Amino acid sequence: MKKVVVCALLLLSLTVTACTKKENLKADKPVEKEFAEVSVHDPSIVEGEDGSYYIFGSHLAVAKTDDLMNWTYVNQGIKNDNEIVPNVYSVMKDAFEWSHSNTFWAPDVAKLNDGKYHFYYCNCQGDMPVSCLGTAVSDGVAGPYTNEGLMLRSGMGGSEKDEDGNLYQAATDPNVVDPNVFYDTDGRLWMIYGSYSGGIFIKEMDPETGFQLEKGYGEKLLGGNHLRIEAPYVIYNEDTGYYYLFLSFGGLDSDGGYNIRVCRSENPNGPYVDSMGQEMTDCKGAYGSAFDDVAAAQYGTKLMGGYRFDWMEGEEGENRKGYLSPGHNSCLYDEELGKYFIIYHTRFENSGEEHQVRVHQMFFNEDGWPVIAPYRYTEEILAPCDKKELTGTYKLINHGRDISAQAKVSEEIELKKNGEISGTHEGTWRLVGDYNIEISMDGDTYKGVFLKQWDEDGKKYVMTFTALCSETGVSIWGSGLNALELE
């Protein structure tokens, strides 16, 4: 089976130049990493029968990759002559008519026990939760998919009964979009879904056919009264024994403050708890409220939001664009590589609503919470660190807990040889084991990992760290200033 190629020998040969002199900010110029970009909104990843990875997104955008860095389009946009769902406007006429829409929103594709690929699609009016969710099936990941019909609807008006047999109430009932299906450790199949409106819901599905076992909306996990929370995605970690529920808080636009948060549970259908110990069932807006970001921001462990590693004198890449509104992620565990990845779309500063896909490696810290590598994936691996390699000046990003349209801008700190931290923040740091890091700063303790990565803006390899404070639900990133030299 074709998998991502790991350039381990290259990365293992990197050493840190622990020097802060301007002339040492650049090592011998390395071979630059190259990327082939795609714009797939709400990317949901699945492995194809050919061993490549595919992402399916809104508006029937589909792309594939063999290395998680270089992507090619399989389909762009909804049109009748596409190969994913041929004659889409006629075969899925019911979905378009119900939703008063001419496009798809965020889908999910999964290979189920029957050996077929199941395409969970959704349509939405947009300004109202008038939505529907259905399935299509194919022998191959790239189609053609045969429509199996709708299973859920929302936004009923008048006296028409909703899926639970009641009058539809937007503040408490779901907007039936953003599906994600997954198997639990007992082989049971679940679908989690929802966006804004009444919150995030989960229901059990038939593990062989992928259809719903029972009618109805299922069980609410969190949300209500139109909190800006959507894009649920669940992944299980065998080492920790937890199901991790990823969510996007805020609005997806460049000024919407989209950010990625996580909570976890020992059971696929919850209850889910954030790292501060708060039950996510309590995460909801006040009665009669709408889009209460202050209420929402109190919940969920924040992994990343908008950010920019600022340029410093002596570096390349003086004109930098920070990331804005990163979100609507999916996750991947590559068994062959033994690596976790997070896949999301992001917008950029001063670029309107332009968006691209990004893939970052993801790790689980000593407390069993995920932390995201600061830079996009370029086949890096965790490797043993020597403490003397780690000292020096770092750019620090503190992602905070707010829902903000502004990118968090890096500050300067120094990790000293004696284990102290100086600069804009003070504290202590230590290497734990081969590559784990523990930082105590401003009264909080963060746990994560050190990792050598490619700094795309600075055109150099640098030492980075990613860490999380479980007690506050805040993530921090560090990017070393000095370039790593090749031996």
N, C-alpha and C positions, 0 to 999 in steps of 0.2 A: 504493500500500500504506500502510495506516495505521501510523504510527510514534509514538514518544514525542515530545510537543511540547516544544521547548526554549525556555525564557523567557530567551534570551540578553541581551536589552536590559536586563532587570531586573538580572541579576547583574553585567553589565558596568558598571552605574551605581553599584555599591557601592564605597565607599572606606573605608579603615581609619582609625579614630580612635586614633592611637598615643598614648594618654594613660592613665595609671593612676589618675586621680582617681575616687573613688567615684561622683560625679555623672555621669561619662562611661561608666559600665558599661552604661548603657541609652541607645540612640539613639532618635530619633523612632520610635514603635512601628510596626514593619512589619506588613504583612498576614501573618497566621499561615498556615503551610502546614498543609493538612488531609490526613488519611490515612483510608482505609477498610481496617480490619484483617481478616485471616483467620488461622485456625489450620490450617495444612497442614504436617504433619510430614514432613520429608525432601523438601523441594520440588525437583522436577526440572522445568526450564523448557523450553518449546518454543513456537515461533511457529505460530499457527493459520492456516488458509486465509483467515480474515477479517482478518488483520493484527494481531490481538490476541495477547498473550502468555498462555500457560496454564501453570499449575504442577500437576503430579500428585504426590500424596504418599501416605503410608501410609494404610490403612483406606479407600482409594478416595476420598480427599478431593481435590477438583479446584477450582481457582479461576482467574479470568482478570482481566486488566488491560489498559488502553490507555495507561497512563502510568507504570507501575511504582511507583505510590504508592497508588492506590485499587483495591482488589480486590473482586470479587464471587464468591460461591460458584457453582459449576456443579453440584457434587455433594458431599454430606457423608455419609460412612459407607456401609458395605456393606449393601445391601438389594436384594431381587429386583426392585423396581420402579424402579431407577435407569436412566438413559438412557445411561450410559457402557458398562456391560456388563449388558444386560438378562438377567434370570433367572440372575444370577451364580452362585448356589449350585448350580444344576443344571448349567450349561454348563461350570463349572470345578470340578466335583465331584472329579475326580482330584487337583487341587492341594490342596483342603481335607482330603481323606482322607489323602493322603501326609503332610502336615505336622501332622496332628492339631490343626488350627487352623480358626478361623472368620473369619479376616481376612487382608488383604494387608499386606505390608511395603513397603519403599521401592521404587517402580517407576521406569522411565524410558520416555519416549515420544519417538520420533524419526520424522521424515519421511524415508523412504529413496528410493532411485533409482526405485522403482516408482511414486512419487507418492502412496503410501499412508502412513498413520500406523501405526507399529508400537509396540504397548504391551507392554513387557517387564515382566512381573509376577513377584512372588515371594511365597512363603508360608513361615512358619517356626514351629516348635513354640514356640520362645522360650527355654526353659531348656536345650535341647539343639539341636545343629545339624542337626535333622531338617527339611530344607528342600527346596524345589523351585523351579524357575524355568522360566517358559514365555512364550509370545507370543500376542498377539491382534492383529487388524488391522482398520483402518477407513478409509473414504474421507475422513472428517472427523475433526478432532482431538478433538471432543467425543463421538465415537461415532455409532452403536453399534458396539462392537468385537466381532468374531467370533473365538472362541477357536481357536488353531491347535495347542494342546497343549503338553505339557511337553518340555523339552530337557535339563534337568539335574536331578539329585537328589543329596542328601547325607544323611548320618546313617544309612546302612544298618547293620543289625545282623545278628548271627549269621553265617551263611556266605554271605549275599547279596553279590555283587560290586558294587563301585562303578562310576562312569563310566569309570574307567581299567582296569577289569577286575581290581581288587585288593580286598582287604578294607579297608573304610573306616577311616581313622585320623584322628580329629578334630584332633589336634595338628599334622598335616602336610597334610591334605586340606581343601579349602575348605568353608565354609558358603555354599551357593549362593544368596545374597541380594545386594541392593544393586547391580543391574546398571546399567551406563552404556554406551551404544553410540556410536561416533563414526567418521567417515571420516578416513583419513589423506590426505596430499597426493597420493598415487598413486591415490586412489579406492578403496582397500581398506577394508573395514569390520571394526571390532574391537569386542569386548565385554569390558569390565573389570568385575570383580565381587568380592565377598567381604566377610566380616565376622568379626572375632575368629578362633577356631579355627586353621586352617592358614594363613591369610593372604589376600593379595590376588592374584587370578589374572587372566590375560588370554588370550583366544582369538580367532582370526580367524573372521569370519562371511561368509556369502554377501552381497555388496554389493547384489544385486538383490532377493533374497527375505528377507534378514534372518535366515535360519536358520544354524545352525552348519555349517561346512564339514566338520568331522571330529568324531567322538565324542571324549569325554574332557574333562577339566577344563581343559586348556590349560597355560600356563606360569605359574609362580609369579613374582611381582614383588617381594614383600616379605612379612614377617610369619611367624608360626608359633608354636606353643606358646601359643596363646590370648592373644596381645597384644591390647589393646583398641584396635584400628585397624579402621576400616570406612569406608563411604561414598565409594568412589573415584569421581572425576570428572575427565575429561581434556578440555582445550581447547588448541588450537594457536594460536600467535601467528606470523603471517607475518613480522612485523618482526624478531623475535628468532630465528626458525627452530627454536623448541623446542616440544615437547609438554609441557604442565604438568599434573601429576597432583596433584589436591587430595585430601586425606584428613582424616578426623575421628579424632582420638586421644582416649582417655578414654571415659567413660560418658555417655550422653545425658541422664540424669536431672539435676535441678537441682543435685544434689550430686555429679555424676559427673565434672565437670571437662572436658567436651567442649571441644575446641579445634580450629581449622582449621590444617592444615599443607600444605606444598607441596614438590614436588621436580620435576625436569624431565629430559627426554631428547631427543636428536635423532631418536630412533626411537619410533614409537608403542608398541612392545612392549618398550621399555627397552634397556639398563638405565637406571633412573632414579637421579638423584643429587641430594642436597640442596645448599644453597648453601655448606655447609662442605666439600663435596667428598666426602661419604660416600655410598657405594653403598647403595641402599635394600635390596638383597638381603641385606645384613648385619643389617638391622633384624629381629630375632626374639628371642623369649624363650629363656632357657636350657632345656635338656632337662628335662622334668618340671615346669616352672613354669607358672603361669597368672596372667594379669592383672598382669604385671610392668611397672607404669607407669614405674619408674625406668629400665628398659632401653629402653622405647619412647621416652621423652622425649629420649633422646640423638640421635634421628634426626628428620629432617624440619624444614624451615624454618617456624617458627611465625608465622603471620600474625595470628591473634587468638584470644583466649580470653575468659573473663568479665571485665567491666570496669565502672567507674563514674566518670564525670566529676563530682567532688564539687561541691556548692554552695559559692559564696564570697559573702561579704557584699556586698550591693548588687545581687545577681542575683535573677531570678525563679526559681521552681522549687526551693524549699528542700527539699521532700520528694521525693527522687529514688530510683528503683529502678534498680539496675545490671543489666546483662545477665549471665546465667548460662548456661553450657553452650551457646554458639552453635556450630552445626555442621550436618553433613549438607548441604553446599552443592551447588548446581549453578552453572554460569557461562554468561554470554551475551556475545557480541560483536554489537552492533547496527551493521551496516555503514553504514546511512544516517546515524547519529549519529557514527560513529567512536568509540564508547565501549564499554568492557568493564564488565560488572557481575558481582557475586557475589550469589547468592540463597541464603538459609539460614533455618533456624528458630532461635529463641532462647527461653530461659526467663528469668525475672526474679527479682530478690531479693524475698523475703517474699511469694511468689505461688504456692507449691507447684509443681505441674507444668504450670501454664498456659504456653502457648507461642504465638508469633506468627511470621509471616514478616517478614523484613527484606531490603531490597535496598540495597546500597552500590555506589557506583562503584569501579572498580578500575583501577589504573595499573601500568605497568612502569617500574621505575627505570633508572638509567644502567647498572646491572649486569645488566639483563634479568630482574629478579625482580619478581613482583607485590607491590604494596602496596595496602591497602584504605583507602578514605576513612573517617575516624572516625565521621561521621554518615551516616544513611540518605539515600538519593538524593532530591533535590528539584529535579532538572533543572539542577543547577549545571554549569558548564563550566570547564575550565582556561583561565585568562586571564593575560596578562603582569602581573607584580607589580613594584611600585616598592619598593626596599629599605626606604625610610622607612615604608611601609605595614605592614611586617612586624614591627617592633619592638614590645615590650611584654610583658605578663605572659601566660603560657600555662599551662594545666593539662596535665601530662605523664602519659601512660600508658605504662608499660613492660610489654609483654606477657610478657617473660621466656621461659623454655623449659620450665617445669614443667607438669605436669598437675595442676591445682588446682581444688578446689571453690569457692574463694574468689575473688571479683571483685578484679581489680587496681584499686586506688583511686588517683586522680590526685594528683600532687605539683605544687608550684608552681615554675616556673622563669621567668626573664626573658631574652628575646632583646634584647641591647643594641645600640645604634646602631653601636658600634665592633666588632661582630662577636663579642663575648664572650657567654657564657651564665653566669648566676648563679642562685642559689636553692638548692634541694635537690641540684642537680647543677651542676657547672661544666664549661666547655668553650668551644668556638667554633662559630659557624654562618656560613654564607654562601649567598647566592642565586647559583645557577648558571643562566645563560641567563634565560629569561623566568619560569619558575616552579619549576625544580628546586631542591631544598634539599640541602645537605650539612652534617651535624651531626657534630662530634667531641666526644664526651662520655664521661668515665670511661674513656678509652683506646680507645674503639670509634668507628668511623665509620659513620654511617647516611646512606643516600641515598634520596631520595623526591621529593615534590612539595608545594608550597603550594597550597591550594584554599580559596576562600570557600564556606562552607556554612551551612545553617540549623541552629542549635542548638535542638532541639525542647524541651528542658527549660528553657533560659534564654529562650526566645521571642525570639531575636535572630539576626542574621547575624554570623558570626565568621570570623576567619581560622583555618584549620587547617593542620596538616601531617601527613603520613604518611611514614614512612621505615623502612628495613630495613638492618641490619648483616649483610652476606653472610657475614662470617667467623664470626659467632656464631649466625646464624639467628634473631635477635631483632628484633622489630618494635616501633616506638614511634609513638605518636600525640600530637599537640598540639592543644589547643583554646584559641584566644585568649580572654582575659577580656573584652576591650572589644567593644562592639557596633559593627557597621559601619553608618555613616549613609548614607541615600539622598541623592543629589544633588538 
